[in-house]
Amino acid sequence: MGTQILLVDDNEEFLDSTRDVLEDDGYQVATATSGEYALELMETGAFDVILMDIKMPGMNGVETFIKMKEKKPDIKVILFTAYSLGGLIHRANEAGVCAVFNKPLDMLTLLKTIEKICKDTDCECILLADDNRAFCDSLRDNLARAGYKVVVAFDGEDAVKKAREKSYDILLLDMKLPPHNGLETYRRIRPVQPNLVTIIISGYIREMKDVIRKAIQENVYTCLPKPVDIAQLLALLKEVSKGTKNDIVGKGAT
């Protein structure tokens, strides 16, 4: 049996045209015109990926995604929208949506993303803890394009809560994180997930030099300065994946 996709949108013309493209690419596609019906189909079918519009009558796509995730935590969902829906997109990102696309869809990019999601079922999961929402959105998008699953927490309490609910491979941690700071958050998370690799990101390295040095002494992997160099971060994440801890460790705190 091939890859099963559930396509959800209240626009039937869009459903027909998008289903044709997906089926031409070899996918098996079921469709739903509402979030409520999509939930019913998910109960009876095993879908590899769900593609869903955000703005729909009744239950919107983000609400539907969250309900799906309650029933199946590892569900793979891609959302799309023709509108500016910042608040809903934030909710979806926090809940761990795979990607959000703007309409009209770039079908080539969508197909590549679906292929990557289906192949990368074991890709590494990152917990990003930072109170700057714009920074989180930008960094999450860059990491998602590189194949990482990213869950965002906007304060220390939420980061600890998420760490207790699910296992992560890497923690990207802002050092100036309310309500306390990154070090205190790290100290609360570490007993819950002792094998979690933690990388500090900070725009106040000189100001917080002593705290950062203390964090690295307590087994934080390293510290990167803000603004984050994406190429440097991705190289570091690859290094972490290989289990090699080179001279880069601790350089950010000097």
VEXZA-987563 format. One line per field, with one value per residue: residue in one letter; x, y, z of N, C-alpha, C, O, CB in turn. Coordinates in steps of 0.05 Angstrom, whole numbers, plus 5000, padded with zeros to 4 digits. Glycine has a CB too. Layout:
N
aa c(A,...)
nc1 c(X,...)
nc2 c(Y,...)
nc3 c(Z,...)
cac1 c(X,...)
cac2 c(Y,...)
cac3 c(Z,...)
cc1 c(X,...)
cc2 c(Y,...)
cc3 c(Z,...)
oc1 c(X,...)
oc2 c(Y,...)
oc3 c(Z,...)
cbc1 c(X,...)
cbc2 c(Y,...)
cbc3 c(Z,...)
***
This chain:
254
aa c(M,G,T,Q,I,L,L,V,D,D,N,E,E,F,L,D,S,T,R,D,V,L,E,D,D,G,Y,Q,V,A,T,A,T,S,G,E,Y,A,L,E,L,M,E,T,G,A,F,D,V,I,L,M,D,I,K,M,P,G,M,N,G,V,E,T,F,I,K,M,K,E,K,K,P,D,I,K,V,I,L,F,T,A,Y,S,L,G,G,L,I,H,R,A,N,E,A,G,V,C,A,V,F,N,K,P,L,D,M,L,T,L,L,K,T,I,E,K,I,C,K,D,T,D,C,E,C,I,L,L,A,D,D,N,R,A,F,C,D,S,L,R,D,N,L,A,R,A,G,Y,K,V,V,V,A,F,D,G,E,D,A,V,K,K,A,R,E,K,S,Y,D,I,L,L,L,D,M,K,L,P,P,H,N,G,L,E,T,Y,R,R,I,R,P,V,Q,P,N,L,V,T,I,I,I,S,G,Y,I,R,E,M,K,D,V,I,R,K,A,I,Q,E,N,V,Y,T,C,L,P,K,P,V,D,I,A,Q,L,L,A,L,L,K,E,V,S,K,G,T,K,N,D,I,V,G,K,G,A,T)
nc1 c(5017,5011,5034,4989,4946,4909,4868,4844,4796,4750,4738,4716,4734,4788,4802,4794,4831,4880,4882,4886,4939,4969,4955,4975,5028,5033,5010,4960,4898,4850,4793,4766,4715,4711,4733,4710,4692,4740,4764,4731,4745,4798,4794,4780,4816,4886,4928,4986,5003,4972,4940,4917,4871,4872,4832,4768,4696,4660,4697,4762,4825,4870,4847,4826,4873,4898,4861,4866,4919,4914,4890,4925,4988,5035,5019,5025,5021,5008,4994,4956,4943,4906,4905,4924,4940,4964,4959,4933,4970,5014,4994,4990,5044,5066,5041,5066,5061,5079,5091,5074,5040,5031,4974,4966,4986,5054,5066,5109,5145,5112,5105,5158,5164,5126,5148,5196,5178,5154,5199,5231,5217,5243,5271,5308,5284,5272,5270,5254,5266,5248,5232,5221,5178,5179,5232,5231,5194,5221,5269,5249,5225,5270,5297,5259,5258,5307,5298,5287,5245,5208,5190,5161,5172,5153,5168,5202,5172,5135,5171,5193,5146,5134,5179,5170,5128,5142,5196,5257,5311,5347,5357,5346,5363,5345,5383,5364,5310,5245,5206,5252,5314,5354,5389,5366,5320,5343,5366,5320,5299,5338,5340,5294,5302,5357,5393,5388,5413,5437,5438,5457,5429,5442,5435,5464,5517,5565,5545,5521,5562,5585,5542,5532,5581,5578,5534,5555,5594,5561,5547,5520,5521,5543,5548,5515,5519,5469,5452,5431,5474,5452,5476,5520,5494,5466,5509,5530,5489,5490,5540,5528,5491,5524,5551,5599,5641,5672,5724,5690,5657,5637,5660,5627,5622,5667)
nc2 c(4976,5045,5112,5143,5198,5248,5299,5361,5410,5463,5481,5454,5453,5465,5419,5379,5393,5392,5341,5312,5326,5304,5249,5238,5239,5192,5184,5160,5186,5213,5254,5310,5356,5386,5401,5370,5324,5306,5289,5245,5211,5202,5169,5121,5110,5099,5148,5174,5226,5289,5339,5404,5458,5520,5560,5546,5534,5524,5479,5502,5492,5490,5479,5429,5400,5401,5370,5322,5310,5299,5250,5220,5227,5227,5246,5270,5332,5381,5447,5498,5564,5620,5667,5720,5696,5701,5689,5638,5608,5611,5580,5531,5521,5517,5471,5434,5427,5403,5436,5501,5526,5578,5596,5612,5544,5523,5473,5439,5448,5431,5376,5358,5368,5333,5284,5286,5286,5236,5204,5219,5198,5187,5233,5282,5313,5377,5420,5485,5539,5602,5670,5706,5714,5725,5712,5657,5638,5647,5618,5567,5556,5554,5510,5470,5466,5444,5393,5381,5366,5413,5440,5493,5533,5588,5607,5591,5557,5533,5506,5468,5439,5418,5386,5347,5322,5299,5266,5295,5309,5351,5412,5479,5536,5598,5644,5687,5676,5683,5655,5659,5645,5619,5580,5562,5540,5499,5468,5447,5417,5379,5334,5308,5295,5269,5257,5296,5340,5404,5468,5533,5596,5663,5734,5763,5752,5773,5801,5759,5724,5695,5664,5633,5606,5575,5543,5513,5486,5452,5416,5435,5438,5477,5548,5594,5657,5709,5751,5688,5649,5613,5575,5560,5540,5496,5464,5453,5424,5378,5359,5347,5306,5266,5254,5277,5317,5372,5424,5466,5467,5506,5553,5597,5619,5645)
nc3 c(5000,4983,5002,5045,5042,5073,5052,5067,5060,5052,5002,4945,4892,4897,4926,4887,4846,4873,4893,4845,4829,4870,4866,4815,4828,4854,4904,4950,4959,5004,5016,5053,5071,5116,5183,5222,5194,5177,5224,5235,5192,5204,5247,5225,5185,5166,5160,5129,5122,5135,5100,5107,5105,5140,5150,5156,5154,5216,5254,5255,5218,5253,5303,5291,5279,5330,5359,5331,5344,5398,5397,5366,5378,5345,5296,5229,5202,5153,5146,5110,5083,5058,5082,5129,5188,5241,5297,5299,5270,5304,5347,5321,5308,5360,5376,5345,5288,5223,5179,5151,5096,5047,5009,4939,4932,4927,4889,4877,4919,4961,4949,4955,5009,5032,5016,5045,5098,5101,5095,5137,5188,5235,5247,5283,5343,5366,5422,5428,5467,5480,5491,5451,5401,5346,5333,5346,5308,5260,5267,5276,5226,5192,5215,5208,5152,5145,5162,5215,5271,5307,5369,5405,5463,5501,5550,5612,5646,5612,5579,5614,5626,5574,5567,5605,5583,5534,5498,5477,5431,5428,5462,5451,5481,5507,5545,5574,5598,5617,5673,5705,5691,5636,5657,5705,5684,5653,5695,5718,5677,5664,5702,5686,5633,5624,5583,5545,5497,5507,5480,5489,5470,5462,5468,5502,5518,5541,5585,5614,5623,5667,5685,5640,5635,5681,5668,5626,5653,5681,5643,5597,5527,5491,5475,5434,5400,5393,5338,5312,5273,5221,5188,5219,5264,5242,5226,5275,5298,5266,5282,5335,5326,5306,5351,5366,5403,5398,5395,5394,5437,5490,5471,5462,5512,5527)
cac1 c(5000,5027,5030,4961,4943,4882,4868,4821,4791,4721,4736,4717,4750,4815,4806,4797,4856,4903,4882,4897,4968,4980,4952,4994,5054,5034,4998,4932,4886,4823,4787,4745,4708,4708,4750,4694,4692,4768,4768,4717,4761,4823,4787,4776,4838,4913,4940,5014,5005,4946,4942,4892,4867,4867,4806,4745,4673,4659,4723,4784,4846,4887,4832,4824,4900,4902,4845,4879,4943,4906,4884,4949,5009,5055,5007,5041,5002,5016,4972,4959,4923,4907,4900,4944,4928,4987,4952,4928,4995,5029,4983,4998,5073,5070,5031,5084,5054,5103,5097,5051,5044,5012,4960,4965,5007,5076,5062,5135,5155,5095,5112,5184,5160,5112,5168,5215,5164,5151,5225,5245,5200,5260,5288,5312,5264,5284,5254,5264,5255,5256,5208,5218,5162,5189,5257,5224,5182,5242,5287,5234,5222,5296,5303,5240,5267,5331,5289,5283,5219,5213,5168,5169,5162,5159,5178,5214,5152,5125,5193,5194,5122,5137,5200,5158,5107,5153,5225,5270,5339,5363,5344,5358,5353,5353,5393,5347,5284,5228,5206,5277,5333,5358,5403,5347,5303,5360,5368,5295,5294,5358,5332,5272,5314,5386,5409,5381,5436,5428,5454,5447,5430,5440,5444,5476,5539,5583,5530,5515,5585,5589,5520,5536,5603,5568,5517,5572,5606,5540,5543,5509,5539,5557,5532,5517,5509,5448,5434,5442,5483,5438,5495,5536,5476,5461,5534,5533,5469,5501,5561,5514,5479,5545,5562,5626,5642,5699,5733,5669,5643,5646,5671,5609,5622,5693)
cac2 c(5000,5069,5133,5152,5226,5260,5326,5373,5438,5467,5488,5428,5456,5462,5391,5363,5398,5384,5311,5303,5329,5284,5223,5236,5234,5166,5182,5153,5210,5215,5282,5318,5384,5400,5390,5349,5300,5296,5273,5219,5195,5194,5147,5096,5106,5104,5167,5181,5255,5303,5366,5416,5487,5531,5575,5530,5538,5505,5475,5509,5472,5488,5464,5401,5389,5396,5347,5298,5304,5287,5222,5208,5247,5229,5253,5288,5350,5405,5466,5519,5585,5643,5691,5726,5685,5698,5676,5610,5596,5608,5556,5506,5517,5508,5443,5416,5422,5398,5459,5517,5537,5598,5592,5587,5526,5516,5444,5425,5449,5414,5348,5352,5367,5308,5263,5287,5278,5207,5191,5227,5191,5186,5256,5292,5331,5399,5438,5512,5555,5630,5686,5723,5698,5728,5696,5629,5631,5647,5595,5542,5552,5546,5483,5451,5462,5426,5366,5377,5372,5434,5448,5518,5541,5616,5613,5568,5539,5517,5488,5446,5424,5403,5366,5326,5308,5286,5265,5311,5303,5375,5436,5505,5550,5626,5647,5706,5665,5686,5675,5660,5647,5594,5561,5550,5522,5476,5452,5434,5398,5358,5309,5295,5285,5272,5254,5318,5358,5431,5490,5560,5617,5687,5759,5777,5734,5786,5807,5735,5707,5677,5644,5615,5589,5556,5524,5494,5468,5433,5398,5446,5431,5501,5572,5609,5684,5720,5735,5661,5642,5588,5555,5550,5523,5470,5449,5444,5403,5354,5350,5334,5281,5247,5248,5287,5341,5383,5448,5486,5467,5527,5577,5620,5631,5657)
cac3 c(5000,4981,5023,5048,5048,5077,5042,5080,5052,5046,4973,4931,4868,4906,4933,4863,4831,4889,4894,4819,4829,4889,4855,4793,4840,4865,4930,4952,4972,5013,5020,5072,5067,5142,5204,5236,5178,5177,5249,5231,5174,5218,5265,5210,5166,5175,5142,5134,5124,5131,5089,5116,5105,5167,5152,5147,5171,5238,5266,5236,5214,5276,5324,5282,5283,5359,5367,5319,5359,5424,5392,5354,5382,5324,5270,5212,5190,5140,5143,5090,5086,5040,5098,5150,5212,5258,5322,5294,5262,5329,5361,5306,5312,5387,5378,5330,5260,5207,5162,5143,5070,5038,4984,4925,4939,4909,4890,4877,4947,4977,4944,4967,5038,5038,5013,5067,5122,5100,5098,5162,5212,5258,5249,5310,5353,5381,5439,5426,5489,5477,5494,5428,5383,5318,5331,5346,5282,5239,5272,5272,5197,5182,5224,5195,5125,5147,5168,5244,5284,5327,5387,5416,5489,5503,5577,5626,5657,5589,5570,5633,5621,5549,5571,5620,5567,5511,5497,5456,5427,5432,5473,5444,5505,5511,5572,5588,5594,5641,5694,5720,5669,5623,5674,5723,5668,5647,5719,5722,5655,5663,5716,5671,5608,5629,5558,5527,5491,5509,5468,5497,5451,5478,5457,5524,5526,5560,5610,5628,5620,5690,5686,5617,5642,5701,5653,5611,5674,5688,5621,5573,5505,5483,5474,5408,5403,5376,5321,5307,5246,5215,5178,5242,5281,5228,5227,5303,5302,5253,5300,5358,5316,5303,5377,5369,5419,5391,5409,5394,5463,5509,5458,5465,5539,5533)
cc1 c(5018,5021,5002,4960,4914,4884,4842,4819,4762,4716,4738,4733,4779,4821,4811,4823,4880,4905,4893,4927,4981,4978,4970,5022,5055,5022,4969,4918,4857,4818,4765,4740,4705,4727,4736,4695,4721,4774,4754,4734,4786,4818,4786,4799,4865,4927,4969,5018,4977,4953,4916,4893,4862,4839,4784,4721,4672,4686,4746,4806,4864,4873,4830,4851,4905,4886,4856,4903,4937,4901,4908,4972,5030,5044,5023,5021,5016,4992,4977,4937,4927,4905,4923,4931,4950,4981,4948,4953,5013,5020,4991,5027,5079,5062,5047,5075,5080,5110,5071,5057,5023,4999,4964,4989,5029,5077,5089,5146,5138,5102,5138,5181,5146,5132,5188,5203,5161,5177,5237,5228,5217,5278,5287,5292,5278,5263,5267,5251,5266,5231,5203,5204,5171,5214,5250,5212,5203,5260,5273,5231,5248,5303,5285,5249,5292,5324,5285,5254,5224,5188,5178,5156,5171,5167,5188,5194,5141,5146,5195,5170,5125,5158,5190,5138,5118,5183,5235,5299,5357,5345,5359,5346,5363,5361,5376,5318,5267,5215,5232,5300,5338,5371,5384,5328,5318,5362,5343,5289,5313,5351,5311,5283,5344,5403,5404,5406,5425,5448,5441,5449,5425,5450,5459,5500,5558,5570,5526,5537,5588,5567,5524,5559,5594,5551,5534,5587,5586,5530,5526,5530,5556,5538,5537,5506,5486,5460,5447,5450,5472,5457,5511,5519,5471,5485,5537,5513,5478,5523,5549,5503,5500,5558,5590,5625,5669,5705,5712,5656,5655,5656,5653,5611,5648,5693)
cc2 c(5025,5088,5143,5181,5233,5290,5339,5403,5440,5475,5463,5430,5453,5433,5375,5367,5389,5354,5300,5304,5308,5256,5218,5230,5208,5163,5173,5174,5207,5245,5286,5348,5399,5386,5367,5323,5288,5280,5246,5200,5185,5171,5120,5090,5112,5122,5173,5211,5267,5331,5381,5446,5496,5543,5559,5536,5517,5503,5483,5488,5468,5473,5435,5387,5382,5372,5321,5290,5292,5257,5207,5227,5249,5235,5273,5306,5374,5423,5486,5539,5607,5669,5696,5718,5679,5683,5646,5595,5592,5583,5531,5500,5506,5479,5423,5409,5419,5422,5475,5530,5559,5589,5616,5570,5524,5485,5429,5425,5431,5385,5340,5350,5341,5285,5262,5278,5248,5192,5195,5221,5191,5210,5268,5313,5352,5414,5465,5529,5584,5647,5706,5708,5701,5712,5666,5621,5628,5623,5569,5536,5542,5517,5462,5446,5444,5398,5360,5381,5392,5440,5472,5522,5570,5625,5588,5548,5521,5498,5464,5428,5406,5381,5342,5309,5291,5286,5281,5303,5327,5397,5461,5525,5578,5629,5667,5697,5668,5659,5677,5665,5620,5573,5547,5532,5496,5457,5437,5412,5374,5333,5294,5282,5287,5269,5276,5335,5386,5451,5516,5579,5643,5712,5775,5761,5748,5791,5782,5714,5686,5656,5624,5596,5567,5535,5504,5476,5447,5416,5408,5444,5455,5525,5586,5637,5690,5745,5709,5658,5614,5567,5543,5532,5496,5452,5437,5421,5376,5342,5335,5307,5259,5239,5257,5314,5354,5409,5469,5489,5489,5552,5601,5633,5644,5686)
cc3 c(5000,5004,5022,5057,5052,5071,5052,5072,5045,5017,4956,4905,4875,4913,4908,4849,4846,4891,4868,4819,4847,4878,4831,4803,4855,4893,4929,4970,4979,5018,5040,5068,5094,5162,5218,5221,5177,5202,5247,5214,5188,5237,5251,5190,5178,5155,5149,5138,5120,5122,5094,5115,5134,5169,5139,5165,5193,5251,5247,5236,5238,5299,5316,5286,5312,5369,5356,5336,5387,5420,5382,5356,5360,5297,5255,5196,5178,5137,5121,5093,5065,5055,5118,5177,5233,5284,5319,5286,5286,5344,5347,5310,5340,5390,5362,5302,5244,5190,5157,5116,5064,5012,4965,4930,4918,4910,4891,4905,4965,4974,4956,4997,5047,5037,5036,5093,5123,5104,5126,5187,5237,5261,5277,5318,5372,5397,5439,5448,5487,5478,5471,5406,5354,5314,5329,5319,5261,5242,5267,5242,5185,5190,5211,5166,5124,5156,5198,5252,5307,5343,5402,5444,5492,5531,5590,5636,5635,5579,5588,5629,5596,5552,5588,5604,5544,5511,5473,5454,5434,5444,5465,5464,5507,5540,5588,5584,5619,5648,5710,5700,5657,5640,5693,5708,5661,5671,5725,5701,5656,5678,5701,5646,5610,5604,5537,5522,5490,5497,5476,5473,5466,5464,5478,5535,5546,5586,5627,5627,5642,5691,5663,5623,5662,5687,5638,5630,5683,5665,5598,5551,5496,5483,5447,5413,5385,5362,5312,5277,5239,5205,5200,5259,5268,5229,5255,5309,5289,5270,5324,5350,5314,5330,5382,5382,5416,5406,5410,5421,5481,5497,5462,5492,5546,5526)
oc1 c(5037,5006,4992,4972,4897,4899,4820,4837,4750,4693,4760,4744,4794,4843,4829,4837,4899,4927,4908,4940,5001,4997,4980,5038,5076,5023,4955,4927,4841,4836,4748,4759,4696,4735,4748,4699,4724,4788,4765,4737,4796,4836,4792,4801,4868,4937,4975,5034,4961,4968,4895,4912,4850,4825,4781,4725,4683,4698,4747,4806,4873,4885,4832,4851,4915,4896,4856,4908,4953,4907,4911,4976,5041,5057,5034,5006,5034,4971,5000,4916,4950,4904,4940,4914,4954,4997,4958,4958,5027,5037,4999,5035,5096,5074,5044,5081,5100,5134,5049,5078,5000,5011,4967,5012,5023,5088,5091,5157,5149,5104,5141,5194,5154,5132,5194,5215,5165,5177,5251,5225,5206,5298,5269,5283,5293,5241,5290,5226,5289,5210,5183,5216,5171,5217,5262,5218,5202,5266,5285,5234,5248,5313,5293,5246,5297,5341,5281,5240,5242,5166,5201,5133,5194,5172,5183,5199,5137,5139,5198,5173,5118,5155,5199,5133,5106,5195,5223,5311,5379,5322,5383,5321,5388,5348,5373,5303,5274,5213,5235,5304,5327,5365,5386,5320,5307,5360,5344,5276,5305,5355,5309,5275,5356,5426,5414,5419,5407,5472,5418,5469,5405,5470,5465,5502,5565,5581,5527,5532,5593,5573,5519,5557,5602,5552,5528,5592,5595,5509,5517,5554,5580,5515,5560,5486,5483,5476,5471,5434,5480,5455,5517,5529,5473,5483,5546,5520,5473,5525,5559,5505,5494,5574,5604,5610,5688,5693,5715,5644,5679,5661,5663,5602,5652,5713)
oc2 c(5026,5082,5151,5188,5225,5304,5330,5419,5422,5477,5452,5410,5440,5423,5358,5348,5378,5342,5280,5285,5295,5240,5196,5218,5201,5141,5178,5179,5199,5259,5269,5363,5422,5363,5347,5301,5264,5260,5226,5177,5163,5155,5099,5068,5127,5112,5177,5219,5257,5346,5371,5459,5482,5537,5558,5543,5495,5524,5471,5470,5446,5455,5417,5365,5361,5356,5300,5266,5276,5242,5183,5243,5271,5231,5292,5296,5386,5414,5491,5534,5611,5691,5678,5732,5657,5665,5630,5573,5571,5567,5511,5477,5488,5464,5399,5387,5432,5429,5464,5544,5557,5575,5638,5581,5522,5474,5408,5404,5418,5370,5318,5334,5329,5267,5241,5264,5236,5170,5178,5239,5194,5209,5263,5329,5345,5420,5468,5533,5589,5639,5720,5690,5681,5699,5652,5600,5609,5609,5550,5513,5523,5502,5440,5423,5430,5381,5337,5398,5387,5445,5473,5516,5577,5649,5566,5524,5497,5476,5441,5403,5382,5359,5320,5286,5272,5304,5281,5291,5323,5399,5463,5529,5583,5619,5664,5710,5658,5641,5695,5688,5600,5549,5523,5510,5475,5433,5415,5392,5352,5311,5269,5260,5306,5279,5275,5344,5393,5450,5521,5578,5645,5711,5799,5757,5735,5786,5784,5690,5663,5632,5600,5572,5544,5511,5480,5452,5425,5404,5393,5447,5453,5522,5589,5641,5678,5759,5708,5665,5594,5544,5519,5511,5475,5428,5414,5402,5355,5318,5314,5287,5235,5220,5247,5332,5347,5415,5489,5510,5490,5571,5624,5656,5655,5700)
oc3 c(5015,5022,5001,5077,5037,5084,5046,5077,5034,5008,4953,4896,4860,4906,4907,4840,4834,4890,4868,4809,4840,4881,4828,4789,4867,4904,4909,4992,4962,5025,5045,5063,5094,5159,5226,5232,5176,5200,5257,5220,5183,5242,5262,5180,5197,5134,5173,5155,5104,5134,5086,5123,5150,5188,5115,5188,5190,5259,5225,5252,5244,5311,5334,5296,5319,5385,5369,5341,5397,5438,5387,5338,5357,5276,5267,5180,5190,5126,5114,5104,5056,5043,5123,5187,5241,5292,5335,5295,5287,5354,5361,5314,5343,5406,5364,5293,5250,5188,5160,5114,5073,4996,4976,4933,4894,4928,4903,4914,4983,4993,4967,5010,5067,5055,5047,5109,5144,5115,5137,5204,5259,5275,5292,5301,5390,5387,5448,5447,5493,5467,5470,5393,5339,5293,5313,5308,5245,5223,5256,5234,5168,5173,5204,5157,5104,5158,5205,5240,5323,5331,5412,5448,5487,5535,5580,5634,5639,5571,5579,5629,5597,5541,5584,5610,5535,5522,5451,5473,5445,5437,5472,5465,5508,5559,5612,5568,5640,5631,5726,5692,5667,5637,5697,5718,5663,5668,5737,5707,5650,5667,5703,5639,5598,5603,5515,5542,5475,5503,5471,5458,5481,5449,5474,5559,5566,5608,5651,5629,5637,5697,5667,5618,5660,5694,5638,5623,5692,5666,5581,5556,5495,5489,5438,5427,5364,5375,5307,5259,5250,5213,5201,5269,5281,5232,5259,5322,5300,5273,5332,5365,5319,5331,5399,5374,5431,5426,5424,5427,5485,5511,5465,5495,5568,5530)
cbc1 c(4981,5022,5050,4946,4956,4871,4870,4823,4809,4710,4757,4688,4745,4821,4782,4774,4858,4902,4853,4885,4976,4965,4923,4994,5061,5061,5000,4928,4890,4817,4779,4752,4683,4679,4757,4665,4682,4788,4756,4689,4768,4834,4759,4750,4833,4929,4923,5031,5025,4930,4949,4886,4844,4888,4809,4751,4647,4650,4726,4795,4862,4896,4804,4816,4921,4895,4815,4887,4960,4881,4861,4943,5023,5070,4978,5059,4982,5029,4967,4959,4925,4885,4873,4952,4912,4997,4928,4906,5009,5027,4952,4991,5088,5054,5002,5087,5036,5098,5109,5045,5043,5026,4929,4962,4996,5104,5046,5154,5155,5065,5112,5204,5144,5089,5184,5226,5136,5138,5244,5252,5187,5278,5278,5340,5242,5299,5250,5260,5262,5272,5209,5246,5133,5194,5275,5203,5161,5259,5299,5206,5213,5318,5301,5212,5274,5352,5308,5302,5205,5223,5160,5162,5173,5135,5156,5231,5129,5115,5220,5195,5097,5145,5224,5145,5088,5142,5235,5268,5345,5375,5341,5352,5361,5329,5422,5351,5286,5206,5184,5282,5360,5374,5426,5331,5295,5388,5376,5272,5296,5384,5323,5250,5303,5395,5402,5358,5449,5423,5455,5464,5409,5455,5421,5456,5555,5593,5503,5489,5610,5589,5493,5542,5627,5552,5498,5593,5616,5516,5531,5501,5523,5570,5539,5501,5532,5422,5426,5422,5515,5416,5513,5546,5449,5452,5558,5527,5441,5512,5578,5492,5465,5567,5560,5640,5634,5701,5757,5649,5646,5666,5676,5581,5617,5715)
cbc2 c(5000,5083,5156,5133,5244,5255,5328,5371,5446,5488,5509,5419,5484,5480,5380,5370,5428,5397,5301,5320,5357,5286,5218,5262,5257,5156,5210,5124,5234,5197,5295,5311,5387,5399,5411,5358,5306,5320,5289,5223,5210,5218,5152,5097,5124,5077,5192,5171,5266,5304,5366,5407,5495,5552,5603,5500,5536,5477,5446,5537,5479,5516,5477,5400,5408,5421,5350,5304,5330,5301,5220,5199,5241,5202,5264,5273,5360,5399,5481,5507,5597,5641,5689,5756,5659,5725,5689,5607,5613,5633,5558,5510,5543,5525,5442,5391,5445,5374,5451,5539,5515,5625,5587,5592,5498,5529,5434,5439,5478,5419,5343,5374,5391,5303,5266,5316,5291,5198,5201,5256,5164,5161,5277,5302,5316,5419,5427,5525,5542,5635,5702,5733,5707,5758,5702,5623,5653,5672,5596,5544,5577,5565,5481,5463,5489,5438,5347,5395,5345,5460,5424,5541,5523,5632,5627,5578,5555,5536,5503,5456,5443,5422,5378,5337,5329,5299,5236,5341,5295,5384,5434,5514,5535,5645,5656,5735,5635,5707,5668,5633,5660,5598,5575,5572,5537,5484,5469,5454,5412,5369,5315,5316,5300,5251,5227,5335,5350,5438,5487,5570,5613,5684,5775,5783,5725,5813,5820,5723,5723,5693,5659,5631,5605,5571,5539,5510,5485,5448,5373,5476,5420,5498,5592,5594,5704,5726,5752,5640,5643,5593,5567,5574,5537,5475,5466,5467,5411,5361,5373,5352,5285,5257,5219,5289,5336,5387,5459,5479,5440,5516,5573,5611,5609,5642)
cbc3 c(5024,4955,5018,5068,5026,5107,5011,5111,5027,5065,4966,4925,4855,4931,4948,4844,4825,4917,4898,4796,4838,4916,4847,4776,4859,4866,4945,4965,4953,5039,4993,5101,5051,5152,5224,5240,5149,5175,5273,5219,5148,5233,5279,5195,5142,5179,5141,5111,5102,5158,5058,5144,5087,5174,5139,5147,5154,5229,5276,5244,5191,5286,5326,5252,5273,5375,5358,5290,5363,5434,5372,5325,5408,5323,5275,5192,5211,5111,5170,5061,5114,5019,5114,5150,5206,5265,5335,5272,5240,5346,5362,5276,5307,5407,5370,5345,5249,5188,5135,5165,5048,5033,4989,4895,4945,4918,4867,4858,4957,4970,4913,4960,5047,5019,4986,5070,5124,5074,5077,5161,5208,5258,5228,5314,5368,5362,5468,5398,5516,5450,5519,5417,5385,5313,5355,5368,5274,5240,5300,5285,5183,5192,5255,5195,5111,5165,5158,5260,5294,5313,5407,5398,5512,5494,5594,5648,5671,5567,5570,5663,5618,5526,5585,5645,5556,5485,5494,5462,5398,5405,5504,5414,5530,5504,5573,5578,5586,5636,5714,5735,5679,5598,5690,5738,5642,5638,5743,5723,5628,5673,5744,5664,5583,5648,5545,5538,5463,5539,5437,5521,5427,5504,5447,5546,5502,5548,5602,5617,5618,5716,5684,5592,5653,5723,5634,5594,5698,5701,5630,5578,5481,5455,5497,5386,5397,5392,5295,5314,5244,5194,5156,5258,5285,5199,5220,5322,5291,5225,5309,5369,5290,5285,5382,5341,5449,5362,5396,5373,5476,5527,5429,5460,5559,5518)
***
